[in-house]
């Protein structure tokens, strides 16, 4: 039974890590590359492409964070902060690191 639970947790955490990284990179590209291109070079293309990709993947990120938070029984405040981290540049990397520490601590117990 423990092996199955551990497998489910590691799969949920891997999905969360991938989406936290992807969402974070897309948000950084959106804020620091695409938006300046829109206003200074009058090029709307990158904002449309990167913004749409980030928006879609952010929804998936929210679902994976919720799945991980439920599996780890995080308090609602912690879960909410980790979910919101995908909206602040660089914050998803810090949130992923904190989640990683939590998963490692629970794995050792």
Secondary structure in CASP SS format (residue, H / E / C, confidence):
PFRMAT SS
TARGET T0000
AUTHOR 0000-0000-0000
METHOD secondary structure of the structure
MODEL  1
X C 1.00
X H 1.00
X H 1.00
X H 1.00
X H 1.00
X H 1.00
X H 1.00
X H 1.00
X H 1.00
X H 1.00
X H 1.00
X H 1.00
X H 1.00
X H 1.00
X H 1.00
X H 1.00
X H 1.00
X H 1.00
X H 1.00
X H 1.00
X H 1.00
X H 1.00
X H 1.00
X H 1.00
X H 1.00
X H 1.00
X H 1.00
X H 1.00
X H 1.00
X H 1.00
X H 1.00
X H 1.00
X H 1.00
X H 1.00
X H 1.00
X H 1.00
X H 1.00
X H 1.00
X H 1.00
X H 1.00
X C 1.00
X C 1.00
X C 1.00
X C 1.00
X H 1.00
X H 1.00
X H 1.00
X H 1.00
X H 1.00
X H 1.00
X H 1.00
X H 1.00
X H 1.00
X H 1.00
X H 1.00
X H 1.00
X H 1.00
X H 1.00
X H 1.00
X H 1.00
X H 1.00
X H 1.00
X H 1.00
X H 1.00
X H 1.00
X H 1.00
X H 1.00
X H 1.00
X H 1.00
X H 1.00
X H 1.00
X H 1.00
X C 1.00
X C 1.00
X C 1.00
X H 1.00
X H 1.00
X H 1.00
X H 1.00
X H 1.00
X H 1.00
X H 1.00
X H 1.00
X H 1.00
X H 1.00
X H 1.00
X H 1.00
X C 1.00
X C 1.00
X C 1.00
X H 1.00
X H 1.00
X H 1.00
X H 1.00
X H 1.00
X H 1.00
X H 1.00
X H 1.00
X H 1.00
X H 1.00
X H 1.00
X H 1.00
X H 1.00
X H 1.00
X H 1.00
X H 1.00
X H 1.00
X H 1.00
X C 1.00
END
